[in-house]
Amino acid sequence: MSEILQYKRMDGVFHRMGALTKILFLIFVVFVAILSTEPLLLLGIVIILFLLALAGRMHMELLGQVPMLIFLSAGLFLLTIITMQAGDVVGYLVPSVIPLVGGSIPITSGALTFATILSLRFFVMLFAFQIVIISTQPRDLIHALQALRLPVDYTLMLLIAIRFIPSLQLEGKRIQEAQLARAYNPGKGVRGKIKSMAPVMIPLVSNALGKANVLGLTIDLRGLRTMKRTHAMKRPPGAGDYLMITGIIAGALAFALYFANRSGLI
């Protein structure tokens, strides 16, 4: 699996844009995804995001996260089918041919539609976050958040959270490889996957807590709250920034008209 939420040094369209423009793009995409309740509209946004990643030469990183998203979507579908009963019954989770328990846990059209919407929202949000994080250096992201008047504590918290995700992923991979080198064999299939999680999660959480303690001490020793900060040189907006902002405004107007039409306001 490719690393998630990790900056990649390359020369792409998004890499040449300003961090503030990309943050506005992320806010717009997340806002539209949350308000959208049409699966076809969300699917269209997913396709547009992938095409944008293809133009920025980041499509392989997005494709690397598809297996994880499919796995999460499958669990989401199962949970929604079990807990939500709305609409027409289109089938049963337990087939009718099974004696005694056959024909239980109905699968409804409302549950399938709701699970599809939630799954597509996961795709949209993760793709948008991936595009922004892959193409933005952490220092540029910090300066953009400070330009938005976000408090330094929240900026630092967000940056640490983003940086911890690829670190934990890499640490988990190293622990798993170390166990395989020691001939640890949890077995095959779903049962083997479940058994292999505990020996990885326990040292992973322990190492994460140790790193968090060291990081907190380092922040205090460097006097983050009191030190004087120097301002980096601001990158002037380029053609890509103006094009993206124009696209955001046009998309916002189109979505507003679509939402107003569906709500009967026009």
Sequence and secondary structure as in RCSB ss.txt:
>XXXX:A:sequence
MSEILQYKRMDGVFHRMGALTKILFLIFVVFVAILSTEPLLLLGIVIILFLLALAGRMHMELLGQVPMLIFLSAG
LFLLTIITMQAGDVVGYLVPSVIPLVGGSIPITSGALTFATILSLRFFVMLFAFQIVIISTQPRDLIHALQALRL
PVDYTLMLLIAIRFIPSLQLEGKRIQEAQLARAYNPGKGVRGKIKSMAPVMIPLVSNALGKANVLGLTIDLRGLR
TMKRTHAMKRPPGAGDYLMITGIIAGALAFALYFANRSGLI
>XXXX:A:secstr
   SS       TGGGS HHHHHHHHHHHHHHHHH   HHHHHHHHHHHHHHHHHTT HHHHHHTHHHHHHHHHH
HHHHHHHH   S EEEESS TTSTTTTT SEEEHHHHHHHHHHHHHHHHHHHHHHHHHHTS HHHHHHHHHHTT 
 HHHHHHHHHHHHHHHHHHHHHHHHHHHHHHTT    SHHHHHHHHHHHHHHHHHHHHHHHHHHHHHHHHHTTTT
TS           HHHHHHHHHHHHHHHHHHHHHHHHHT  
